[in-house]
Amino acid sequence: MATAIEKTQGDVRSQTELLVKHMVQSSGGTFTQSTFPSSRDVDVAIEATAAEILGWFGSRGYDTDHTANWAALAKQYVAWYNALGAAYRLENAHTGAVFTASAKSRADGYWRQYQKLQEDLDGGMSFVEIGIPRLTSAILQGSVTGVSVQEKKDAHADTDRVQPFFERDQFSDPTSPSKRPVDTTLT
């Protein structure tokens, strides 16, 4: 899973804990392995949200492979949305009786704020100005490798060559009117 994108390690966790601290008031506001949500649940929510955010940025042409090189402002900006998304996940997963229509309003509020990031991306907002680089053509360009014609050896001249077990057209139907492969595409 993805790790949180943050300026200083622990930023997203502390912001998330502040947003959902009311869930563990009985334990003094501290998430532990015995609280619900547990400390591990908080980490999983943060990681899942970070993966989703990286997917959003990556699908829109931003460089998500080198987040360590993002500007500090970009990391702070994304960290806040990471905390909102994690808080939404924790609030939404919190079990309990719902007696009023507004009982889930906190989770809904976190969701609306978190979705603003995706809406900004969909709306064409550029994040280059805050320090999230776009993929360049050099990064996007793949390299083609292989063996050149000069490097290939003739099958008879290769002393280490093992005879193939199968040969071309070995399983072809000799009664078939055509040697063309069957078209398996759906129309």
PANUBA-409292 format. One record per residue: residue in three letters; x, y, z of N, C-alpha, C in turn. Coordinates in Angstrom, 2 decimals. Each point is the difference from the previous one (the first is absolute). Example, Ala and Ser with C-alpha at 12.3 -4.5 7.8 and 13.67 -1.06 7.14 Angstrom:
NODE; code; nc1; nc2; nc3; cac1; cac2; cac3; cc1; cc2; cc3
NODE; ala; 13.19; -5.69; 7.80; -0.89; 1.19; 0.00; 0.90; 1.20; 0.00
NODE; ser; -0.35; 1.05; -0.72; 0.82; 1.19; 0.06; -0.77; 1.09; 0.73
END
This chain:
NODE; code; nc1; nc2; nc3; cac1; cac2; cac3; cc1; cc2; cc3
NODE; met; 0.83; -1.19; 0.00; -0.83; 1.19; 0.00; 0.88; 1.25; 0.00
NODE; ala; -0.62; 1.08; -0.34; 0.71; 1.27; -0.02; 0.14; 0.54; 1.42
NODE; thr; 1.08; 0.70; 0.21; 0.16; 0.67; 1.29; -0.48; 1.44; -0.16
NODE; ala; -0.30; 0.61; 1.10; -0.52; 1.36; -0.02; 1.02; 0.96; -0.61
NODE; ile; -0.51; 0.97; -0.72; 0.84; 1.05; -0.56; -0.07; 1.15; 0.99
NODE; glu; 1.11; 0.30; 0.62; -0.01; 1.01; 1.05; 1.34; 0.71; 0.06
NODE; lys; -0.02; 1.23; 0.47; 1.22; 0.79; 0.12; 0.89; -0.57; 1.09
NODE; thr; -0.58; -0.26; 1.15; 0.71; -0.57; 1.13; -0.69; -1.30; 0.38
NODE; gln; 0.78; -1.04; 0.24; -0.59; -1.29; 0.33; -0.91; 0.12; 1.22
NODE; gly; -1.21; -0.50; -0.13; -0.97; 0.05; 1.08; -1.04; 1.09; -0.15
NODE; asp; 0.17; 0.88; -0.99; -0.95; 1.10; -0.20; -1.41; -0.51; -0.25
NODE; val; -0.13; -0.96; -0.92; -1.33; -0.49; -0.37; -0.63; -0.73; 1.18
NODE; arg; 0.79; -0.79; 0.70; -0.55; -0.74; 1.14; -0.50; 0.96; 1.08
NODE; ser; 0.77; 1.02; 0.32; -0.43; 0.94; 1.04; -1.24; 0.78; -0.43
NODE; gln; -0.08; 0.38; -1.29; -1.18; 0.71; -0.49; -1.22; -0.92; 0.03
NODE; thr; 0.19; -1.26; -0.40; -1.11; -0.97; 0.02; -0.48; -0.23; 1.42
NODE; glu; 0.93; -0.17; 0.91; -0.37; -0.24; 1.40; -0.76; 1.19; 0.58
NODE; leu; 0.36; 1.21; -0.39; -0.73; 1.17; 0.48; -1.44; 0.02; -0.54
NODE; leu; -0.18; -0.45; -1.24; -1.33; 0.01; -0.60; -0.94; -1.05; 0.62
NODE; val; 0.56; -1.11; 0.45; -0.85; -1.08; 0.52; 0.29; -0.33; 1.46
NODE; lys; 0.56; 0.95; 0.71; 0.36; -0.22; 1.41; -1.21; -0.34; 0.86
NODE; his; -1.16; 0.51; -0.36; -1.23; -0.26; 0.77; -0.33; -1.49; 0.05
NODE; met; 0.54; -0.78; -0.94; -0.30; -1.43; -0.04; 0.66; -0.77; 1.13
NODE; val; 1.04; 0.56; 0.57; 0.72; -0.70; 1.07; 0.11; 0.86; 1.26
NODE; gln; -1.04; 0.76; 0.28; 0.01; 0.85; 1.20; 0.12; -0.82; 1.27
NODE; ser; -0.57; -1.19; 0.00; 0.04; -0.83; 1.21; 1.41; -0.47; 0.34
NODE; ser; 0.88; -0.01; -0.99; 1.38; -0.43; 0.27; 0.94; 1.20; 0.07
NODE; gly; -0.53; 1.16; 0.26; 0.84; 1.18; 0.13; 0.37; 0.62; -1.34
NODE; gly; -0.71; -0.38; -1.06; 0.27; 0.58; -1.32; 1.19; -0.60; -0.70
NODE; thr; 0.47; -1.14; 0.46; 1.17; -0.63; -0.61; -0.41; -1.30; -0.68
NODE; phe; 0.42; -0.17; -1.23; -0.27; -1.24; -0.73; 1.02; -1.05; 0.42
NODE; thr; -0.49; -1.15; 0.39; 0.87; -1.13; 0.36; -0.50; -1.23; -0.74
NODE; gln; 0.63; -1.13; 0.26; -0.42; -1.24; -0.65; -1.34; -0.49; 0.54
NODE; ser; -0.40; 0.47; 1.18; -1.26; -0.47; 0.60; -1.16; 0.96; -0.20
NODE; thr; 0.22; 1.15; -0.63; -1.10; 0.94; -0.24; -0.67; -0.31; -1.33
NODE; phe; -1.18; 0.55; -0.19; -0.65; -0.11; -1.30; -0.33; 1.40; -0.47
NODE; pro; 0.58; 0.45; -1.07; 0.96; -0.71; -0.84; 1.36; -0.12; 0.69
NODE; ser; 0.72; -1.04; -0.38; 1.31; -0.22; 0.60; 1.05; 0.85; -0.70
NODE; ser; 1.17; 0.00; 0.57; 1.12; 0.71; -0.59; 0.28; -0.54; -1.40
NODE; arg; -0.12; -1.29; -0.16; 0.21; -0.63; -1.31; -1.08; 0.42; -0.99
NODE; asp; -1.24; 0.13; 0.47; -1.09; 0.45; -0.88; 0.29; 1.40; -0.54
NODE; val; 0.55; 0.86; 0.84; 0.34; 1.35; -0.42; 1.07; -0.07; -1.10
NODE; asp; 1.02; -0.82; 0.21; 1.06; -0.14; -1.01; -0.54; -0.53; -1.32
NODE; val; -0.87; -0.99; 0.06; -0.56; -0.58; -1.22; -0.85; 1.04; -0.74
NODE; ala; -0.79; 0.78; 0.72; -0.82; 1.04; -0.63; 0.88; 1.05; -0.68
NODE; ile; 1.10; 0.37; 0.65; 0.93; 0.97; -0.58; 0.63; -0.56; -1.26
NODE; glu; 0.45; -1.25; 0.04; 0.65; -0.62; -1.16; -0.98; -0.17; -1.16
NODE; ala; -1.22; -0.41; 0.29; -1.00; -0.18; -1.06; -0.33; 1.34; -0.67
NODE; thr; -0.10; 1.03; 0.81; -0.29; 1.33; -0.56; 1.18; 0.50; -0.82
NODE; ala; 1.21; -0.21; 0.48; 1.18; 0.43; -0.76; 0.05; -0.71; -1.35
NODE; ala; -0.31; -1.28; -0.03; 0.00; -0.75; -1.26; -1.04; 0.56; -0.96
NODE; glu; -1.17; 0.35; 0.53; -1.06; 0.56; -0.83; 0.42; 1.36; -0.56
NODE; ile; 0.58; 0.84; 0.84; 0.43; 1.33; -0.44; 1.10; -0.13; -1.06
NODE; leu; 0.95; -0.88; 0.21; 1.05; -0.20; -1.00; -0.59; -0.49; -1.31
NODE; gly; -1.03; -0.84; 0.08; -0.68; -0.45; -1.21; -0.65; 1.16; -0.74
NODE; trp; -0.63; 0.90; 0.75; -0.62; 1.17; -0.62; 1.04; 0.84; -0.72
NODE; phe; 1.10; 0.29; 0.68; 1.04; 0.83; -0.61; 0.67; -0.72; -1.17
NODE; gly; 0.30; -1.27; 0.18; 0.67; -0.75; -1.06; -0.84; -0.12; -1.25
NODE; ser; -1.30; -0.18; 0.15; -0.87; -0.14; -1.17; -0.17; 1.32; -0.75
NODE; arg; 0.41; 1.09; 0.61; -0.10; 1.31; -0.65; 1.36; 0.54; -0.43
NODE; gly; 1.01; -0.88; -0.03; 1.29; 0.37; -0.57; 1.01; 0.59; 0.96
NODE; tyr; -0.23; -0.10; 1.30; 0.97; 0.52; 0.96; 0.97; -1.12; 0.40
NODE; asp; 1.20; 0.39; 0.35; 1.04; -0.95; 0.39; -0.26; -0.48; 1.43
NODE; thr; -0.43; -1.23; 0.13; -0.28; -0.55; 1.33; 1.06; -0.99; 0.44
NODE; asp; 0.99; -0.25; -0.84; 1.07; -0.93; 0.37; 1.09; 0.67; 0.82
NODE; his; 0.06; 1.32; -0.05; 1.06; 0.73; 0.69; -0.60; 1.04; 0.94
NODE; thr; -0.89; -0.44; 0.89; -0.67; 0.94; 0.90; 0.96; 0.64; 0.99
NODE; ala; 1.15; -0.62; 0.23; 0.99; 0.61; 0.90; 0.52; 1.31; -0.58
NODE; asn; -0.09; 0.15; -1.32; 0.47; 1.22; -0.65; -1.07; 1.09; -0.10
NODE; trp; -1.21; -0.29; 0.47; -1.05; 1.01; -0.03; 0.38; 1.14; 0.95
NODE; ala; -0.44; 1.19; -0.31; 0.27; 1.17; 0.84; -0.71; -0.15; 1.35
NODE; ala; 0.54; 0.67; 1.01; -0.57; -0.07; 1.34; -1.46; 0.46; 0.03
NODE; leu; -0.32; 1.04; -0.76; -1.37; 0.50; -0.06; -0.94; -1.08; -0.56
NODE; ala; 0.45; -0.69; -1.03; -0.80; -1.07; -0.60; -0.24; -1.11; 1.00
NODE; lys; 1.02; -0.36; 0.73; -0.14; -1.07; 1.00; -0.97; 0.40; 1.10
NODE; gln; 0.07; 1.26; 0.45; -0.94; 0.47; 1.03; -1.43; -0.02; -0.53
NODE; tyr; -0.17; 0.43; -1.23; -1.32; 0.05; -0.61; -0.60; -1.40; -0.11
NODE; val; 0.78; -0.93; -0.53; -0.49; -1.37; -0.19; -0.17; -0.70; 1.35
NODE; ala; 0.84; 0.32; 0.99; -0.11; -0.61; 1.32; -1.35; 0.31; 0.64
NODE; trp; -0.50; 1.23; -0.19; -1.28; 0.37; 0.57; -1.12; -0.85; -0.62
NODE; tyr; 0.03; -0.17; -1.31; -1.01; -0.82; -0.66; 0.15; -1.47; 0.37
NODE; asn; 1.22; -0.43; 0.22; 0.23; -1.37; 0.46; -0.65; -0.20; 1.37
NODE; ala; 0.16; 0.97; 0.88; -0.62; -0.09; 1.34; -1.52; 0.02; -0.09
NODE; leu; -0.55; 0.85; -0.87; -1.45; 0.05; -0.17; -0.55; -1.33; -0.50
NODE; gly; 0.67; -0.59; -0.98; -0.45; -1.28; -0.54; 0.10; -1.12; 1.02
NODE; ala; 1.06; 0.02; 0.78; 0.16; -1.02; 1.04; -1.07; 0.18; 1.08
NODE; ala; -0.26; 1.24; 0.38; -1.04; 0.28; 1.00; -1.37; -0.45; -0.51
NODE; tyr; -0.27; 0.25; -1.28; -1.26; -0.47; -0.58; -0.10; -1.52; 0.10
NODE; arg; 1.07; -0.70; -0.36; -0.02; -1.46; 0.05; -0.23; -0.51; 1.42
NODE; leu; 0.64; 0.62; 0.96; -0.16; -0.43; 1.39; -1.40; 0.31; 0.52
NODE; glu; -0.51; 1.18; -0.31; -1.36; 0.37; 0.43; -1.04; -0.91; -0.65
NODE; asn; 0.19; -0.28; -1.25; -0.96; -0.81; -0.73; 0.00; -1.45; 0.48
NODE; ala; 1.15; -0.47; 0.45; 0.12; -1.38; 0.47; -0.42; -0.14; 1.46
NODE; his; -0.17; 1.13; 0.67; -0.35; -0.04; 1.42; -1.41; -0.56; 0.16
NODE; thr; -0.10; -1.08; 0.71; -1.32; -0.60; 0.21; -0.70; 0.67; 1.16
NODE; gly; -1.26; 0.01; -0.08; -0.80; 0.58; 1.08; -1.41; 0.23; -0.49
NODE; ala; -0.88; 0.20; 0.93; -1.40; 0.22; -0.36; -0.15; 1.41; -0.57
NODE; val; -0.74; 0.09; -1.07; -0.27; 1.28; -0.64; -1.46; 0.33; 0.23
NODE; phe; -0.26; 0.99; 0.83; -1.37; 0.35; 0.35; -0.49; 1.24; -0.72
NODE; thr; 0.90; 0.79; -0.56; -0.43; 1.22; -0.67; 0.60; 0.05; -1.39
NODE; ala; -0.58; 0.81; -0.83; 0.49; 0.14; -1.37; 1.36; 0.69; -0.03
NODE; ser; 0.31; 0.77; 1.04; 1.26; 0.74; 0.02; 1.12; -0.76; 0.72
NODE; ala; -0.27; -1.24; 0.38; 1.01; -0.75; 0.76; 1.27; -0.22; -0.78
NODE; lys; -0.11; -0.15; -1.30; 1.19; -0.20; -0.82; 0.48; 1.29; -0.66
NODE; ser; -0.47; 1.13; 0.50; 0.34; 1.27; -0.64; 1.49; 0.30; 0.08
NODE; arg; 0.67; -0.46; 1.05; 1.44; 0.23; 0.11; 0.72; -0.75; -1.11
NODE; ala; -0.35; -1.28; -0.21; 0.62; -0.78; -1.08; -0.32; 0.63; -1.35
NODE; asp; -1.24; 0.43; -0.18; -0.39; 0.63; -1.26; 0.78; 1.29; -0.24
NODE; gly; 0.20; 0.76; 1.05; 0.79; 1.23; -0.13; 1.43; -0.27; -0.39
NODE; tyr; 0.61; -1.00; 0.62; 1.36; -0.38; -0.39; 0.03; -0.46; -1.44
NODE; trp; -1.02; -0.76; -0.41; -0.07; -0.52; -1.37; -0.08; 1.16; -1.01
NODE; arg; -0.86; 0.96; 0.28; -0.15; 1.14; -0.93; 1.30; 0.78; -0.12
NODE; gln; 0.68; 0.23; 1.12; 1.27; 0.73; -0.05; 1.06; -0.81; -0.73
NODE; tyr; 0.04; -1.30; 0.25; 0.99; -0.88; -0.65; -0.24; -0.05; -1.51
NODE; gln; -1.25; -0.06; -0.42; -0.32; -0.08; -1.41; 0.32; 1.29; -0.75
NODE; lys; 0.18; 1.10; 0.74; 0.36; 1.26; -0.65; 1.32; -0.13; -0.73
NODE; leu; 0.92; -0.79; 0.52; 1.28; -0.20; -0.68; -0.23; -0.65; -1.36
NODE; gln; -0.82; -1.03; -0.06; -0.26; -0.65; -1.27; -0.75; 0.94; -0.95
NODE; glu; -0.91; 0.77; 0.54; -0.73; 0.97; -0.83; 0.96; 1.04; -0.57
NODE; asp; 0.96; 0.45; 0.80; 0.99; 0.96; -0.49; 0.83; -0.62; -1.12
NODE; leu; 0.38; -1.26; 0.17; 0.76; -0.69; -1.05; -0.84; -0.14; -1.26
NODE; asp; -1.24; -0.41; 0.16; -0.90; -0.17; -1.15; -0.30; 1.33; -0.67
NODE; gly; -0.03; 1.07; 0.79; -0.29; 1.32; -0.53; 1.16; 0.64; -0.72
NODE; gly; 1.13; -0.65; -0.04; 1.14; 0.51; -0.73; 0.95; 0.86; 0.83
NODE; met; -0.20; 0.05; 1.30; 0.91; 0.78; 0.85; 1.41; -0.58; -0.12
NODE; ser; 0.97; 0.87; -0.17; 1.38; -0.45; -0.12; 0.68; 0.01; 1.36
NODE; phe; 0.67; -1.08; 0.30; 0.71; -0.11; 1.27; 1.50; 0.18; -0.18
NODE; val; 0.40; 0.35; -1.21; 1.42; 0.23; -0.28; 0.49; 1.21; 0.79
NODE; glu; -0.86; 1.01; 0.15; 0.38; 1.23; 0.69; 0.34; -0.23; 1.46
NODE; ile; -0.59; -1.01; 0.63; 0.32; -0.26; 1.40; 1.10; -1.05; 0.15
NODE; gly; 0.49; -0.53; -1.12; 1.16; -0.87; 0.06; -0.23; -1.47; -0.27
NODE; ile; -1.08; -0.33; -0.71; -0.21; -1.39; -0.42; 0.31; -0.06; -1.49
NODE; pro; 1.12; -0.61; -0.37; 0.41; 0.02; -1.41; -0.84; -0.92; -0.87
NODE; arg; -0.14; 0.40; -1.23; -0.64; -0.85; -1.01; 1.04; -0.97; -0.54
NODE; leu; -0.49; -1.11; -0.52; 0.91; -0.94; -0.64; 0.52; 0.65; -1.27
NODE; thr; 1.28; -0.14; -0.24; 0.58; 0.55; -1.21; 0.05; -1.08; -1.06
NODE; ser; 0.22; 0.42; -1.23; 0.06; -0.98; -1.08; 1.18; -0.95; 0.19
NODE; ala; 1.06; 0.48; 0.66; 1.15; -0.88; 0.25; -0.37; -1.12; 0.97
NODE; ile; -0.86; 0.30; 0.97; -0.42; -1.02; 0.94; -0.99; -0.95; -0.67
NODE; leu; -0.87; 0.56; -0.84; -1.02; -0.81; -0.65; 0.55; -0.89; -1.10
NODE; gln; 1.12; 0.42; -0.59; 0.54; -0.74; -1.13; 0.63; -1.31; 0.49
NODE; gly; -0.49; -1.08; -0.52; 0.56; -1.30; 0.35; 1.23; -0.29; -0.82
NODE; ser; 0.75; -0.95; 0.43; 1.17; -0.39; -0.78; -0.24; -1.38; -0.59
NODE; val; 0.46; -0.17; -1.21; -0.15; -1.27; -0.69; 1.35; -0.69; 0.03
NODE; thr; 0.00; -1.20; 0.47; 1.25; -0.76; 0.04; -0.20; -1.31; -0.72
NODE; gly; 1.05; -0.65; -0.29; -0.09; -1.29; -0.68; 1.34; -0.37; -0.61
NODE; val; -0.04; -0.96; -0.85; 1.21; -0.50; -0.65; -0.01; 0.51; -1.43
NODE; ser; 1.11; 0.59; -0.43; 0.08; 0.50; -1.36; 0.17; -1.18; -0.97
NODE; val; -0.20; 0.28; -1.28; 0.11; -1.04; -1.02; 1.42; -0.57; 0.00
NODE; gln; 1.01; 0.85; 0.20; 1.38; -0.47; 0.00; 0.30; -0.91; 1.18
NODE; glu; -0.70; 0.18; 1.11; 0.25; -0.80; 1.19; -0.69; -1.36; -0.03
NODE; lys; -0.94; -0.16; -0.91; -0.73; -1.27; -0.07; 0.90; -1.07; -0.60
NODE; lys; -0.16; -1.20; 0.51; 0.78; -1.12; -0.51; -0.91; -0.88; -0.85
NODE; asp; 0.60; -0.58; -1.01; -0.73; -0.96; -0.81; -0.27; -1.22; 0.86
NODE; ala; -1.18; -0.59; -0.13; -0.36; -1.14; 0.83; 0.99; -1.16; -0.17
NODE; his; 0.52; -0.20; -1.19; 0.94; -1.10; -0.23; 1.38; 0.30; 0.56
NODE; ala; 0.36; 1.30; 0.08; 1.32; 0.37; 0.49; 0.05; 0.06; 1.53
NODE; asp; -1.14; 0.04; 0.65; -0.05; 0.10; 1.47; 0.17; -1.40; 0.59
NODE; thr; 1.16; -0.23; 0.60; 0.29; -1.34; 0.54; -0.72; -0.27; 1.31
NODE; asp; -0.43; 1.04; 0.69; -0.70; -0.19; 1.28; -1.51; -0.11; -0.17
NODE; arg; -0.46; 0.10; -1.22; -1.44; 0.02; -0.26; -0.63; -1.36; 0.31
NODE; val; -1.13; 0.05; 0.65; -0.77; -1.21; 0.28; -1.14; -0.06; -1.00
NODE; gln; -0.25; -1.16; -0.55; -1.07; -0.15; -0.97; -1.34; 0.29; 0.66
NODE; pro; -0.86; 0.77; -0.65; -1.30; 0.32; 0.59; -0.89; -1.24; 0.07
NODE; phe; -0.82; -0.03; 1.01; -0.92; -1.12; 0.18; -1.20; 0.15; -0.95
NODE; phe; -0.38; 1.26; -0.24; -1.12; 0.27; -0.90; 0.52; 0.66; -1.25
NODE; glu; -0.79; -0.04; -1.06; 0.35; 0.68; -1.23; -1.21; 0.76; -0.52
NODE; arg; 0.24; 0.94; -0.88; -1.05; 0.85; -0.53; -1.07; -0.84; -0.72
NODE; asp; -1.25; 0.37; 0.21; -1.16; -0.66; -0.60; -0.15; -1.45; 0.43
NODE; gln; 0.63; -0.42; 1.06; -0.09; -1.38; 0.46; -1.43; -0.37; 0.37
NODE; phe; -0.74; 0.93; 0.57; -1.35; -0.29; 0.44; -1.06; 0.54; -0.94
NODE; ser; 0.36; 0.38; -1.19; -0.96; 0.50; -0.97; -0.91; -1.12; -0.47
NODE; asp; -1.22; 0.35; -0.31; -0.96; -0.97; -0.50; 0.21; -0.18; -1.50
NODE; pro; 0.45; -1.17; -0.44; 0.27; -0.18; -1.43; -1.26; 0.03; -0.86
NODE; thr; -1.16; -0.21; 0.62; -1.24; 0.01; -0.77; -0.62; 1.39; -0.09
NODE; ser; 0.61; 0.96; 0.68; -0.51; 1.35; 0.00; 0.16; 0.63; -1.39
NODE; pro; -1.05; 0.72; -0.48; 0.12; 0.61; -1.32; 0.96; 1.20; -0.01
NODE; ser; 0.33; 0.48; 1.17; 0.85; 1.19; 0.08; 1.03; -0.19; 1.10
NODE; lys; 1.16; 0.52; -0.23; 1.05; -0.04; 1.02; -0.03; 1.24; 0.90
NODE; arg; -0.96; 0.91; -0.28; -0.10; 1.22; 0.79; -0.46; -0.32; 1.41
NODE; pro; 0.52; 0.74; 0.99; -0.46; -0.22; 1.38; -1.44; 0.46; 0.15
NODE; val; -0.67; -0.58; 0.95; -1.38; 0.34; 0.28; -0.06; 1.38; 0.65
NODE; asp; -0.91; 0.85; -0.47; -0.18; 1.34; 0.56; -0.82; -0.13; 1.28
NODE; thr; 0.60; 0.35; 1.15; -0.68; -0.14; 1.29; -0.51; 1.32; 0.54
NODE; thr; 0.10; 1.06; -0.79; -0.46; 1.31; 0.49; -1.52; 0.05; -0.03
NODE; leu; -0.57; 0.68; 0.99; -1.44; 0.16; 0.07; -0.41; 1.23; -0.78
NODE; thr; -1.07; -0.11; -0.71; -0.48; 1.16; -0.76; -1.33; 0.44; 0.51
END
